[in-house]
Amino acid sequence: MNKYFIKHISALLIVLASWTALSCTSEFEEMNIDPNNPVEISPALLLPNAIQTVVDRYWGHSTRYQRLNIDAAMCWVQYLSRNIYINAEGDSYEIPLTVSSGTWNAIYTQSLVNFERVQNLASPEAAFENSNYVGVALVMKAFAFSYLTDVFGPIPYSEALKGTAEEVINSPKYDSMESIYTGLLADLEEANDNLNVDGPAIAGDILFNGDILRWKKFANSLALRIANRQSGKLPSESRAIMTKILGDPSTYPVFTNQEESAKLIHFDVIGSRNKMFDVFSTRSDWNISTTLIDKLLELDDERITVYAQPLADGTYAGLPNGLTDAAAGTFNASRIGTNYLSPIAPSLLLSYPELLFIKAEAAYDGDIDGDASALLEEAITASFSQHGLTIPSDYMSRIGAVSKETIMTQKWLALFGQGVEAWTEYRRTGYPVMPAPHPSSVFYNEGVLPTRLEYPTSEYSLNVTNLNEGVGLLGGADNMRTPLWWVE
């Protein structure tokens, strides 16, 4: 009996030992997974911060000495003017290098890298395979890269996100703006192909809340912006792209109303609030520029009530750009409108009115079929409507004959808030024509309204060989006076 019992106990111990050995070898990794430190992060966890970062950098950003839109672009296109710190924070065409480095580093390391990770994680046969994540990542990469190249010129693009690739590239080459634009349009075509309204759902989408049709419309509307912007340099290619998109709305849908605009809706919590609110609600360093006020008053344009606050007597007045601190102190000028002092005001990336202005310009240039005058009126009407206003019945007679200058000046009025976008359009077309400086104004940068930002100092220390080749592609010195590729 004892021998029989001992035999069975021995057999059981052998089985247990074998199972233990197996558990500690072939299934070891599976048994020792830390649920609080996952090996792979879901795209849904990467999207929110990546989107928030690029939107905040484009629209406002609240960190002092890094506010490209507020301190620089909004002043350079004379939406805003500074009444203090004028020669230190942009209005006089002089900006700290931190504006350049902050923009560059944040977009590359906090947005683009994470959009690339989303795309890789969701690609076919990857851990979170989902074509809609791939499409979203491609759209946002195209937006972020277009933002960077329109600010700096040639930038790392084709090799920029290869730091974790199979063939690691830590010192990426610079690509020409022409090749970047070609690549961005191809990326947006691929995005449109991947975005499937009947496909799997996505999470973490703080821009469109998982509405894939709106992502498709954003992709194709952004493609029209890029194609139109390069049309002066690549006219036949741009016409083909615009004709393809506008001629096949079922395959290439675009924005059709205000609600479909690409805009981030904010919440009144720290980290989510509109960045203009973070700045303008706590500081009073800015006024509305005389240039903008004078144009709105000339046209008796009711948008002045949205863009600016009236003075105590109910009138509106502007502050000239580039004044010294002492001279600026002698003016009583309007401040930015209260709509821009709301923490939940949306941050616009690309609006329905902007799309209509793109179509109006393209029709005027002969790049698409259409009545430029009718499209311009539709665009202005949409701009008024965006702010809850109605265009006056005689407004078109106030602006005069339709011309390139008329279209671009009205687009400038409509883009208020999107200073970087208006700055790009001014640099590309030369419109609106800016007035002569005030006698008390002092401008740096040899008096030239900046044409681009200088490359960040980190590129000179970490990627100087490729940077030098990039400067060669730029076609001029690395300063704020060299014009970019798409200048007409």
TIVEXTI-137808 format. One record per atom (N, C-alpha, C): x, y, z; residue in three letters. Coordinates in steps of 0.02 Angstrom, whole numbers, plus 50000, padded with zeros to 5 digits. Each point is the difference from the previous one (the first is absolute). Example, Ala and Ser with C-alpha at 12.3 -4.5 7.8 and 13.67 -1.06 7.14 Angstrom:
506604971650390Ala;499555005950000Ala;500455006050000Ala;499825005349964Ser;500425005950003Ser;499615005550037Ser;
This chain:
500414994050000Met;499595006050000Met;500435006250000Met;500515000250045Asn;500445005850004Asn;500395000949936Asn;500234994249972Lys;500375000549937Lys;499565002949945Lys;499374997849998Tyr;499545002449948Tyr;499895007550008Tyr;499925002350062Phe;499885007250012Phe;500625004149981Phe;500584997350018Ile;500625003749984Ile;500105000649925Ile;499844994749963Lys;500065000349927Lys;499575005649970Lys;499385000550026His;499555005249972His;500225007050020His;500255000650060Ile;500255006650021Ile;500605002049958Ile;500434995349985Ser;500605001449959Ser;499795002249930Ser;499514996549972Ala;499765001749933Ala;499705007049998Ala;499625001650053Leu;499695006650004Leu;500535005550004Leu;500524998750039Leu;500545005050007Leu;500365001149933Leu;500084994649962Ile;500325000749934Ile;499585004449954Ile;499334998850001Val;499555004049958Val;500025007350021Val;499995001250067Leu;500025006950024Leu;500665003449981Leu;500534996350005Ala;500665002949982Ala;500025001849926Ala;499734995449960Ser;499995001349928Ser;499595006149983Ser;499425000650034Trp;499555005849987Trp;500345006550022Trp;500354999650057Thr;500355005950025Thr;500555002249952Thr;500374995049974Ala;500535001649953Ala;499725003249937Ala;499444997349977Leu;499685002749940Leu;499765007150013Leu;499715001250060Ser;499745006550016Ser;500565005250005Ser;500584997950021Cys;500555004750009Cys;500415000949937Cys;499814996749946Thr;500385000849937Thr;499545002649945Thr;499614995549970Ser;499615002049941Ser;499455004950015Ser;499745000250062Glu;499465004550016Glu;500215005350051Glu;500655000850009Phe;500245004750051Phe;499775007149987Phe;500095002449937Glu;499825006949984Glu;499265001250009Glu;499594994949980Glu;499285000950005Glu;499785000550073Glu;500344996350045Met;499815000050070Met;500265006150037Met;500505003549972Asn;500325005550036Asn;499895006849967Asn;499415000949972Ile;499825006449970Ile;499755004850054Ile;500295005950003Asp;499785005150048Asp;499445004049967Asp;499394999550026Pro;499435003549968Pro;500065007550005Pro;500425002550046Asn;500085007250008Asn;500555002949955Asn;500374995749966Asn;500525002249955Asn;499964996049935Asn;499505001549958Pro;499914996149940Pro;500585000949951Pro;500144994649964Val;500545000149951Val;499805004449941Val;499374999749978Glu;499765003949944Glu;499445004650022Glu;500035006249980Ile;499495005050018Ile;499495000449945Ile;499375000350017Ser;499465000549951Ser;500035006749965Ser;499835000249935Pro;499945006549964Pro;499545004950035Pro;499494997450033Ala;499525004350035Ala;500335004150055Ala;500554997450029Leu;500355003650052Leu;500505005149973Leu;500214999049938Leu;500505004449970Leu;499685006049964Leu;499404999049973Leu;499695005249959Leu;499875006650037Leu;499694999950060Pro;499785006350029Pro;500565005250009Pro;500564998050030Asn;500545004850012Asn;500335002149934Asn;500054995449953Ala;500315001749936Ala;499585005249963Ala;499344999250001Ile;499565004949968Ile;500025006650038Ile;499944999650066Gln;499985006150041Gln;500645004249990Gln;500574996749996Thr;500635003649993Thr;500045003949935Thr;499854996849944Val;500065003449936Val;499475005549994Val;499404998950026Val;499485005249998Val;500225006050042Val;500254998850060Asp;500205005650043Asp;500585003949970Asp;500474996549968Arg;500565003549968Arg;499765004249941Arg;499524997349964Tyr;499755003549940Tyr;499585006050020Tyr;499584999250050Trp;499505005150017Trp;500265005250050Trp;500354997750051Gly;500195004950050Gly;500634998250038Gly;499964995350044His;500514998050047His;500095005450053His;500044997850062Ser;499985004750055Ser;500695001550031Ser;500524996449980Thr;500665001150030Thr;500345006149970Thr;500205004550042Arg;500325006149977Arg;500644998449962Arg;500145003949949Tyr;500584999249956Tyr;499954993949955Tyr;499424996849997Gln;499904994549954Gln;499355000849960Gln;499685005750004Arg;499335001049972Arg;500065002649928Arg;500124995649953Leu;500085002049930Leu;499395003749974Leu;499414997250011Asn;499405003049971Asn;499845006750033Asn;500015000350066Ile;499785006050036Ile;500535005649997Ile;500624998450018Asp;500515005250005Asp;500295002049933Asp;500014995449953Ala;500335001449936Ala;499505000849944Ala;499714994549977Ala;499605000149939Ala;499405004850004Ala;499644999950056Met;499425004550007Met;500205007349996Met;500615001550022Cys;500255006949995Cys;500275001549930Cys;500354995149970Trp;500295001149935Trp;499485001349945Trp;499424996850006Val;499475001249951Val;499535005550024Val;500195003350054Gln;499675006050026Gln;499274998850018Gln;499884994350032Tyr;499374998950037Tyr;500075003250069Tyr;500574998850032Leu;500155002650066Leu;500615004549998Leu;500085004050051Ser;500605004050010Ser;500174999850074Ser;500635001150017Arg;500224999750070Arg;500035007050029Arg;499805000750063Asn;500065006450034Asn;500555000050052Asn;500354994350008Ile;500564999450046Ile;500424993949977Ile;500645000050017Tyr;500474994749980Tyr;500024999449923Tyr;499945005549967Ile;499915000049927Ile;500624997349965Ile;500605001950024Asn;500614997849966Asn;500264993450026Asn;499604996550041Ala;500244993750028Ala;499554994149981Ala;499405001449978Glu;499544994549989Glu;499605000549935Glu;500335002249946Gly;499714998849935Gly;499765005949959Gly;499685005050031Asp;499685005149960Asp;500495004149959Asp;500625000450023Ser;500505003949965Ser;500424995749952Ser;499754994049985Tyr;500344995149957Tyr;500614996850032Tyr;500045000550066Glu;500554996850036Glu;499684995150050Glu;500214993749998Ile;499724995050046Ile;500564996150032Ile;499894997350059Pro;500514995750032Pro;500054993349964Pro;500584996950002Leu;500114993649967Leu;499564994550028Leu;499745001150060Thr;499574994950030Thr;499354999149962Thr;499785005049963Val;499414999149958Val;500134994749947Val;500595000349971Ser;500204995149949Ser;500094993150031Ser;500404999650053Ser;500144993450029Ser;499394996950032Ser;499595004050032Gly;499404997350032Gly;499524997149949Gly;499905003649945Thr;499564997649947Thr;500274993549969Thr;500625000149982Trp;500334994249968Trp;499994993950045Trp;500235000750061Asn;500074994350045Asn;499334997050019Asn;499515004250015Ala;499354997550021Ala;499654996249945Ala;500015002849939Ile;499654996849945Ile;500324993349983Ile;500664999849998Tyr;500344993849982Tyr;499954994850056Tyr;500155001950062Thr;500074995050053Thr;499364998350037Thr;499515004549999Gln;499384998750037Gln;499414998449954Gln;500045002249938Ser;499454998749953Ser;500194995049947Ser;500475001749957Leu;500164995749943Leu;500234993150020Leu;500424999550051Val;500234993550022Val;499424995650022Val;499525003050035Asn;499434996150024Asn;499514998349944Asn;499915004549952Phe;499584998349943Phe;500314994249960Phe;500664999949996Glu;500354994549967Glu;499894993550038Glu;500025000350066Arg;499884994050040Arg;499284997549992Arg;499535004549996Val;499304998149988Val;499954996449934Val;500315002849949Gln;499974996949933Gln;500314993050001Gln;500574999350032Asn;500334993450002Asn;499614994950041Asn;499725002150056Leu;499624995550042Leu;499364997649967Leu;499735004149955Ala;499364998449969Ala;500064997349929Ala;500614999249976Ser;500114997549932Ser;499794992749994Ser;499924997549939Pro;499804992949991Pro;500464995350037Pro;499704995250036Glu;500344994850038Glu;500365002750062Glu;499915006450016Ala;500305002750061Ala;499534998850060Ala;500235001850059Ala;499644998350061Ala;499295002850003Ala;499905006049971Phe;499355003250003Phe;499755001649929Phe;500044995349957Glu;499835001149929Glu;499335003549993Glu;500015005749966Asn;499405004049991Asn;500155005449948Asn;499724999449941Ser;500165004749946Ser;499795007150016Ser;499505000950043Asn;499785006850017Asn;500515003650043Asn;500334996550045Tyr;500565003150037Tyr;500565002049952Tyr;500144995749952Val;500525001549951Val;499815006449962Val;499385000549978Gly;499785005949964Gly;500055006350042Gly;499784999750062Val;500045005850045Val;500725002150010Val;500454995250011Ala;500705001650010Ala;500305003449939Ala;499824997649941Leu;500265003049938Leu;499755007149991Leu;499375001350016Val;499735006849994Val;500375004750047Val;500084998050063Met;500315004450048Met;500755000849986Met;500334994949975Lys;500705000849979Lys;500055005049944Lys;499544999649952Ala;500015004849944Ala;499895007150025Ala;499545000850047Phe;499885006750027Phe;500625002650036Phe;500304995850042Ala;500585002150039Ala;500605001549956Ala;500144995749952Phe;500565001149955Phe;499895006349957Phe;499395001149977Ser;499865005949959Ser;500105006350042Ser;499814999750063Tyr;500115005650045Tyr;500745001550007Tyr;500404994850012Leu;500725001050009Leu;500355002649937Leu;499844997149943Thr;500355002149939Thr;499795007049980Thr;499385002050014Asp;499785006749984Asp;500305005250047Asp;500254997850057Val;500335004550047Val;500755000449988Val;500324994249987Phe;500734999849996Phe;500264999549929Phe;499634996749954Gly;500264998549934Gly;500174992649996Gly;500574998249969Pro;500214993050000Pro;500084997350071Pro;499764994150013Ile;500034996950066Ile;500114992549991Ile;500204996450053Pro;500004992849997Pro;499284997449992Pro;499904996049949Tyr;499324997349986Tyr;500044992549987Tyr;500324998149945Ser;500004992949980Ser;500384995650050Ser;500495002750036Glu;500384996150049Glu;499885002450072Glu;499525004550009Ala;499925003450064Ala;499794995450057Ala;499624994849985Leu;499704995950054Leu;500284993049999Leu;500644999449983Lys;500324993449994Lys;500424998250061Lys;499915003450055Gly;500414998650059Gly;499884993250031Gly;499414997149987Thr;499864993350027Thr;499854995049944Thr;500175001849939Ala;499894995549944Ala;500514994350001Ala;499884995049957Glu;500484994449996Glu;500695002549982Glu;500025004749953Glu;500635003349983Glu;499985006950031Glu;500295000650059Val;499955006150040Val;500375005849967Val;499665005849996Ile;500315006149975Ile;499915005350054Ile;500555001950031Asn;499985005050053Asn;500195007049976Asn;500275000349940Ser;500185006549971Ser;499675000549931Ser;499375001949999Pro;499624999949937Pro;500195005649952Pro;499954998349936Lys;500155004949949Lys;499435005149995Lys;500145005649969Tyr;499505005149986Tyr;499724998949930Tyr;499345001049993Asp;499684999449935Asp;499795006849975Asp;499995001049935Ser;499775006349971Ser;499265000850012Ser;499775006250000Met;499285001350009Met;499604996849944Met;500265000149940Glu;499644997049944Glu;499884992650011Glu;500534996550021Ser;499924992850012Ser;499564998550060Ser;500035004450051Ile;499574999150058Ile;499275000849981Ile;499855005149961Tyr;499315001149978Tyr;499744994149959Tyr;500434997449957Thr;499814994149961Thr;499854994150046Thr;500424999150051Gly;499904994650047Gly;499385000950042Gly;499865006150021Leu;499415001350041Leu;499364998649962Leu;499985001849936Leu;499414998749960Leu;499914992549989Leu;500544996349993Ala;499964992749995Ala;499764997050066Ala;500245002850056Asp;499794997650066Asp;499255001050010Asp;499755005749977Leu;499295001550009Leu;499574995649955Leu;500264998349941Glu;499654995249957Glu;499964993250035Glu;500554998050030Glu;500014993650037Glu;499545000350060Glu;499985005850033Ala;499555000750057Ala;499274999249979Ala;499825003249945Asn;499314999449975Asn;499834992849984Asn;500484996349973Asp;499894992949984Asp;499904995850063Asp;500365001750053Asn;499974996050062Asn;499395001650043Asn;499765006249996Leu;499445002050041Leu;499354997049972Leu;499694995850040Asn;499414996249978Asn;499445001250050Asn;499475003349978Val;499455001750045Val;499654993750026Val;500064994549964Asp;499704993750022Asp;500514995550034Asp;500595002750012Gly;500544996050031Gly;499965000150075Gly;500524997450033Pro;500014999650073Pro;500025006850033Pro;499725000550059Ala;499995006250038Ala;500705001750026Ala;500105006350017Ile;500625002250031Ile;499845003650065Ile;500475000350045Ala;499935003650063Ala;500575004950008Ala;499945004650047Gly;500525005050011Gly;499995005849951Gly;499485000449960Asp;499955005249949Asp;499685006250030Asp;500415004850022Ile;499745006050031Ile;499825005449949Ile;500134998749936Leu;499855004949949Leu;499304999049970Leu;499844993849980Phe;499364998649968Phe;499604994650036Phe;500224998050059Asn;499634995250040Asn;499844993649961Asn;500484997749960Gly;499924993749965Gly;499595000349937Gly;499815006049977Asp;499605000749939Asp;500474999549940Asp;500024994249968Ile;500474998749946Ile;499855004049938Ile;499365001449986Leu;499835004149942Leu;500305007050007Leu;499995002750060Arg;500305006650010Arg;500764999749991Arg;500304994550018Trp;500734999249988Trp;500134999849925Trp;499584996649962Lys;500104999849927Lys;499925007149971Lys;499525003750025Lys;499895006849975Lys;500595004550018Lys;500274999150059Phe;500595003850020Phe;500594998249955Phe;500104993649987Ala;500564997749957Ala;499975003349932Ala;499424999949969Asn;499945002649932Asn;499985007649997Asn;499735003250052Ser;500025007350003Ser;500715002450011Ser;500384996350042Leu;500715001650010Leu;500394999049936Leu;499844994949962Ala;500344998949935Ala;499875005949953Ala;499405002850001Leu;499855005849958Leu;500415006050023Leu;500085000950066Arg;500415005550024Arg;500714999349974Arg;500294994050006Ile;500694998949980Ile;500085000649924Ile;499534997249963Ala;500045000549927Ala;499945007249977Ala;499565003850031Asn;499925007049982Asn;500625004050017Asn;500314998350056Arg;500595003750022Arg;500594999049952Arg;500064994249970Gln;500564998749955Gln;499835001649927Gln;499395002449987Ser;499775000749931Ser;500425004949959Ser;500315004950033Gly;500425004649963Gly;500644996849975Gly;500214994550031Lys;500624996649981Lys;499874993649961Lys;499464996550016Leu;499834993849966Leu;499285000449976Leu;499865004349951Pro;499305001249981Pro;499634993949973Pro;500314996249956Ser;499654994349970Ser;499864994750052Ser;500484998650044Glu;499904995050052Glu;499445002250048Glu;500005006450017Ser;499505002650046Ser;499304999849969Ser;499955001849938Arg;499354999949966Arg;499734992949998Arg;500434995249987Ala;499784993049996Ala;499734997750067Ala;500345001850054Ile;499784998050067Ile;499345003350018Ile;499955006549988Met;499385003650018Met;499414997649958Met;500124998749936Thr;499474997549957Thr;499774993150022Thr;500464995850018Lys;499844993250023Lys;499575000250063Lys;500215004050048Ile;499645000250064Ile;499315003249992Ile;499975005749967Leu;499375003549994Leu;499534996749950Leu;500264995949956Gly;499584996749950Gly;499714993450023Gly;500194997650059Asp;499774993450023Asp;499875000350075Asp;499465003650021Pro;499885000950071Pro;499824993650038Pro;499774994849965Ser;499854993850035Ser;500644996450022Ser;500525000649958Thr;500644996950017Thr;500435004750042Thr;499965006549985Tyr;500415005050033Tyr;499555005450031Tyr;499654998550054Pro;499575005050031Pro;500415005650031Pro;499735006050000Val;500315005950032Val;499495003450045Val;500225005050037Phe;499535003750043Phe;499435002849959Phe;499394999650027Thr;499425002949966Thr;499625004850044Thr;500205000950063Asn;499675004850044Asn;500465001750059Asn;499795004850041Gln;500405002450055Gln;500164994650051Gln;499514995750013Glu;500084995150053Glu;500554994949984Glu;500164999249937Glu;500494995049980Glu;500725002550003Glu;500105006450015Ser;500675002850004Ser;500434996150048Ser;500654999849987Ala;500474996750045Ala;500175004850056Ala;499724998750059Lys;500115004450057Lys;499994995750063Lys;500435001850046Leu;500034996450064Leu;499555003650050Leu;499524996350027Ile;499565002750051Ile;500334999150068Ile;500075005450037His;500364999850063His;499534999350059His;500284998050057Phe;499644999750063Phe;500355004650050Phe;499625002550047Asp;500285004850048Asp;500354996350056Asp;500524996449982Val;500444996850048Val;500715001149978Val;500455000350047Ile;500715001349984Ile;500264994549954Ile;500325002149947Gly;500264995449950Gly;499564999749939Gly;499365001350007Ser;499544999749943Ser;499805006949976Ser;500045005050043Arg;499735006649984Arg;500325003049937Arg;499615004149965Asn;500265003649942Asn;500605004250021Asn;500554999349963Lys;500625003350021Lys;499975007649994Lys;499595002649955Met;499935007349998Met;499695002550064Met;499534996250027Phe;499705001850064Phe;500545000250054Phe;500434994850002Asp;500524999750050Asp;500445006249998Asp;500115002849940Val;500445005849993Val;499625006550009Val;499485001049961Phe;499665006549999Phe;499595001550062Phe;499804994750036Ser;499605001250060Ser;500425002150060Ser;500654999149995Thr;500445001650056Thr;500495005849984Thr;500055002049937Arg;500475005249980Arg;499645005049954Arg;500245006150001Ser;499695005349958Ser;500535003349956Ser;500474996049976Asp;500575002649961Asp;499825001449927Asp;499414998049979Trp;499825000449929Trp;499395004449989Trp;500005003349943Asn;499415003549974Asn;499864997649930Asn;499435001849973Ile;499864998649930Ile;500405005049957Ile;500294997549946Ser;500415004249957Ser;499585005349964Ser;500305005849991Thr;499675005349961Thr;499834997649930Thr;500434995849971Thr;499894997649932Thr;499344996249995Thr;499864995650046Leu;499384996149999Leu;499405004550016Leu;500055004150051Ile;499455004450019Ile;499825004749942Ile;500505002949968Asp;499865004749946Asp;499654996649942Asp;500214993849983Lys;499684996549944Lys;499274998250016Lys;499874997850061Leu;499324998250020Leu;499565006350002Leu;500265005550024Leu;499625006250001Leu;499875002649929Leu;500494999449957Glu;499925002249930Glu;499434996349966Glu;499934993550016Leu;499484995949969Leu;499365000050040Leu;499995003550057Asp;499434999850046Asp;499834992750013Asp;500514996250018Asp;499964992850007Asp;499844998150072Asp;499444996650010Glu;499774998550068Glu;500444994950035Glu;500454996749965Arg;500454995450033Arg;500465003550050Arg;500025006649996Ile;500405003850048Ile;499744998950071Ile;499344998850007Thr;499714999050066Thr;500204993350030Thr;500234995449958Val;500234993450023Val;500755000150014Val;500375003149955Tyr;500735000050005Tyr;500265004750054Tyr;499635005350015Ala;500255005250045Ala;499485002050051Ala;500235002750056Gln;499565003050050Gln;499985007549989Gln;499415003050006Pro;499955007349992Pro;500335003650058Pro;500185006349988Leu;500255004350054Leu;499415002250043Leu;500135003850050Ala;499485002150047Ala;499455004049965Ala;500185003649948Asp;499495004149964Asp;499654996149945Asp;500144993549994Gly;499664995949950Gly;500344999849932Gly;500545003649992Thr;500375000049936Thr;500554994850002Thr;500324999149943Tyr;500564995249994Tyr;500615003849976Tyr;500574998350028Ala;500645003149979Ala;500554994850004Ala;500485000649955Gly;500554995349998Gly;500655002950025Gly;500494995750008Leu;500675001950021Leu;500484998349944Leu;500395004949974Pro;500484998449947Pro;500504994750022Pro;500254996249954Asn;500494994850015Asn;500705002950005Asn;500404996950044Gly;500715001650004Gly;500185006250038Gly;499525003050036Leu;500165006050039Leu;500474998350058Leu;500375005050022Thr;500374999150061Thr;499514999650059Thr;500244997450056Asp;499564999550058Asp;499725006950019Asp;500435005049998Ala;499795006850019Ala;499475002749952Ala;500104999049935Ala;499525002649951Ala;499344996250006Ala;500034993550011Ala;499394996050005Ala;499585002250059Ala;500325002450053Gly;499645002150059Gly;499575006149990Gly;500085003649945Thr;499615006049987Thr;499354998549963Thr;499884993749980Phe;499414998049963Phe;499484996850045Phe;499385001149984Asn;499444996550032Asn;499684995649946Asn;500144993650004Ala;499814995549945Ala;499584994250025Ala;499624997149953Ser;499564994350016Ser;500394993750014Ser;499724995950044Arg;500294993650015Arg;499634994649961Arg;500274993950002Ile;499714994549962Ile;499304998550026Ile;499564997749954Gly;499314998850017Gly;499904994850054Gly;499445000550035Thr;499874995650057Thr;499924992749980Thr;499824998749937Asn;499954993049978Asn;500664996450007Asn;500555003749996Tyr;500674996950005Tyr;500244999850072Tyr;499585002150046Leu;500174999750071Leu;499624994550035Leu;499724995449962Ser;499634994450028Ser;500464993950002Ser;500014996450056Pro;500414994050005Pro;499764994449955Pro;499375000249979Ile;499734994649958Ile;499915002149928Ile;500265005949981Ala;499985002049929Ala;500394994949959Ala;499764998149941Pro;500344994949960Pro;500655002649969Pro;500474995549990Ser;500625001449963Ser;499914997349929Ser;500045004449951Leu;499884998249931Leu;500644997549966Leu;499954994549964Leu;500554997649958Leu;499865001449927Leu;499394998949978Leu;499805001449931Leu;499245000650001Leu;499755005749978Ser;499295001450005Ser;499654999449933Ser;499344999550003Tyr;499595000049939Tyr;500095006549961Tyr;499995005950032Pro;500135006149961Pro;500674999949964Pro;500534997550034Glu;500654999749967Glu;499984995749937Glu;499654994450004Leu;499944995749941Leu;499675003749943Leu;499495004150015Leu;499675003849947Leu;500455005449971Leu;500425003050041Phe;500495004849974Phe;500514996649955Phe;500194994050018Ile;500464996149958Ile;499684998849931Ile;499374998250000Lys;499654998849937Lys;499935006549960Lys;499875005550034Ala;499935006549965Ala;500655001949967Ala;500564999350036Glu;500655001649971Glu;500164995349942Glu;499874993650009Ala;500144995249947Ala;499595001549937Ala;499385001950009Ala;499585001849943Ala;500265006349966Ala;500205004950040Tyr;500275006149971Tyr;500644998749960Tyr;500414995550025Asp;500634998349966Asp;499904995249942Asp;499394997449991Gly;499874995349946Gly;500204992950016Gly;500124998550064Asp;500204993250019Asp;499414995350007Asp;499415002750011Ile;499384996050001Ile;499465003849963Ile;499484996649980Asp;499435003349969Asp;499585003350055Asp;499715005649984Gly;499575003350050Gly;500035007549993Gly;499505003350027Asp;499955007349999Asp;500355002750062Asp;500565003249991Ala;500405002450056Ala;499615005050042Ala;499615004349968Ser;499625005050037Ser;499474996750044Ser;499654995149973Ala;499484996550039Ala;500324996050057Ala;500564996849986Leu;500344996250053Leu;500275004550054Leu;500245006049981Leu;500255004750049Leu;499425002450046Leu;499445001549970Glu;499425002150040Glu;499794994450047Glu;500014993949976Glu;499834994350042Glu;500494999450058Glu;500645001249987Ala;500514999550052Ala;499915005550053Ala;499875006149978Ile;499915005550047Ile;499374998950041Ile;499474997749967Thr;499384998450035Thr;500124994950055Thr;500394994949984Ala;500154994850049Ala;500425002850058Ala;500455004749985Ser;500405003050053Ser;499565004050048Ser;499545003849974Phe;499525003650043Phe;499604995050042Phe;499754994949967Ser;499594995050034Ser;500394996450055Ser;500634998949989Gln;500424996750051Gln;499975003650066Gln;499905006649997His;499985004050061His;499295002250019His;499514996649972Gly;499315001550016Gly;499755006549970Gly;500315002149945Leu;499815006349967Leu;499724998649931Leu;499665005049973Thr;499724999649932Thr;500355005049955Thr;500224997949943Ile;500345004449954Ile;499515005349975Ile;500195006449999Pro;499555005249973Pro;499874998949926Pro;499415001849978Ser;499814998849931Ser;500445003649950Ser;500305005550021Asp;500425003949953Asp;500754999050013Asp;500174994950038Tyr;500714999350020Tyr;500464999149940Tyr;499784996149951Met;500444998849943Met;500155006349961Met;499545004750000Ser;500135006449966Ser;500505004150040Ser;500054998950065Arg;500475003750041Arg;500724998049986Arg;500114993649982Ile;500694997649992Ile;500265001249929Ile;499575001949954Gly;500225001649932Gly;500074993949956Gly;500325001049943Ala;500074994749950Ala;500404994250028Ala;499814994049979Val;500354994150023Val;500684999449967Val;500514999350041Ser;500694999249976Ser;500364995450049Ser;500614998449984Lys;500404996050046Lys;500075003650067Lys;500115006549997Glu;500085003950061Glu;499355000050041Glu;499445000749966Thr;499365000050035Thr;499884993450036Thr;500124994649964Ile;499904993350029Ile;500454998950060Ile;500645001649994Met;500474998650053Met;499915004850059Met;499795006249986Thr;499875004650055Thr;499404997750041Thr;499494997749966Gln;499424997450036Gln;500174993550037Gln;500444996049971Lys;500214994050035Lys;500395001850063Lys;500415005249995Trp;500365002550059Trp;499515002150055Trp;499475003549982Leu;499505001950050Leu;499674993950031Leu;499874994949960Ala;499654994050024Ala;500444995650043Ala;500665000349991Leu;500464995550036Leu;500205002750068Leu;499705005450023Phe;500185002950065Phe;500024994550053Phe;500554999850037Gly;500114994750049Gly;500514995049976Gly;499964998349936Gln;500484995349970Gln;500585004049971Gln;500395002950044Gly;500545004549978Gly;500514996649957Gly;500194993850016Val;500504996549960Val;499744998949929Val;499354998349994Glu;499714998949934Glu;499995006549959Glu;499795005450032Ala;499985006549965Ala;500705002349981Ala;500494998750043Trp;500705001749986Trp;500254996149939Trp;499824993749996Thr;500204995949943Thr;499695002749936Thr;499365001850002Glu;499675002549940Glu;500285006849979Glu;500175004250049Tyr;500325006449984Tyr;500684998949967Tyr;500404995650028Arg;500664998749971Arg;499944997049930Arg;499494995949989Arg;499914996749935Arg;499775004949947Arg;499535004450016Thr;499685004249949Thr;500165007450005Thr;500245002350058Gly;500135007150008Gly;499395004050021Gly;499454996650014Tyr;499385003450021Tyr;499794997850069Tyr;499705004750038Pro;499815006849981Pro;500625004549998Pro;499945005549965Val;500555004949999Val;500005003650067Val;500564999650034Met;500055003150066Met;500165007549993Met;499735004150045Pro;500125007249996Pro;500725001850019Pro;500195006049984Ala;500675002350021Ala;500045000250076Ala;500584998650028Pro;500075000050072Pro;499865006850031Pro;499775000050061His;499905006250038His;500685003350010His;500035006650000Pro;500655003550009Pro;500384998050063Pro;499634997950052Ser;500334998250063Ser;500174992550004Ser;499864996449947Ser;500134992850001Ser;500754998649989Ser;500244994750030Val;500694997849992Val;499984992549985Val;500244998249940Phe;500004992949980Phe;500714997549992Phe;500104993750021Tyr;500634996649992Tyr;499964995649937Tyr;500444995149994Asn;500024995549942Asn;500065004049935Asn;500405005550005Glu;500115004549943Glu;499345002949974Glu;499515000450044Gly;499355002849981Gly;499574995449958Gly;500224993749990Val;499634995349958Val;499524995950044Val;499374999949982Leu;499524995850035Leu;500254992849993Leu;500094996450055Pro;500324993449997Pro;499704995349949Pro;500444996749964Thr;499794995349948Thr;500004992750025Thr;500314998750057Arg;500054993250027Arg;500325000550069Arg;500034994450035Leu;500384999650062Leu;500684996949986Leu;500505001950040Glu;500664996949995Glu;499964993150031Glu;500444995549975Tyr;500024993350028Tyr;500245000350073Tyr;499764995450042Pro;500195000150071Pro;500734998350009Pro;500295002650053Thr;500714998950014Thr;500164992750010Thr;499514996050023Ser;500134992950011Ser;500194996449935Ser;499755002349943Glu;500184996949937Glu;500725001549982Glu;500265005750021Tyr;500705001649987Tyr;500474995750042Tyr;499774997850057Ser;500434995950043Ser;499904992649989Ser;499414997949977Leu;499854992949995Leu;499954997349928Leu;499885004449952Asn;499874997649932Asn;500275004949948Asn;500605002750014Val;500255005649961Val;500134998449927Val;500254993949985Thr;500144998349930Thr;499375000249958Thr;499484996850025Asn;499365000049964Asn;499695007050000Asn;500095003650055Leu;499735006850003Leu;500325004449946Leu;500654999449991Asn;500335004049948Asn;499734998449931Asn;499844993649988Glu;499694998249936Glu;499305003049996Glu;499655000250056Gly;499345003150001Gly;500025007349984Gly;500515003550026Val;500075007249985Val;500145000949925Val;500374995249971Gly;500125000249928Gly;499344999349961Gly;499564995750023Leu;499344999249969Leu;499585006250009Leu;500115003550055Leu;499625006250014Leu;500145005349948Leu;500605000149975Gly;500175004749947Gly;500205006850026Gly;500165000550063Gly;500215006350030Gly;500254998850070Gly;500185005350035Ala;500274999450067Ala;499464997750050Ala;500234996950054Asp;499544998050053Asp;499845006150043Asp;499595004449972Asn;499775005850038Asn;499255001049986Asn;499735005450025Met;499295001249993Met;499835004549941Met;500444999949949Arg;499885004049940Arg;500014995949935Arg;500204993750004Thr;500024995849941Thr;499294997649983Thr;499765001349939Pro;499324997949982Pro;499954992549991Pro;499414997250012Leu;499894992949993Leu;499784998249929Leu;499994993549987Trp;499924997349932Trp;499365002249966Trp;499445000450036Trp;499365001249966Trp;499855007349986Trp;500475004550013Val;499875007249989Val;499825001149926Val;499465003649988Glu;499785001249931Glu;500335006349971Glu;
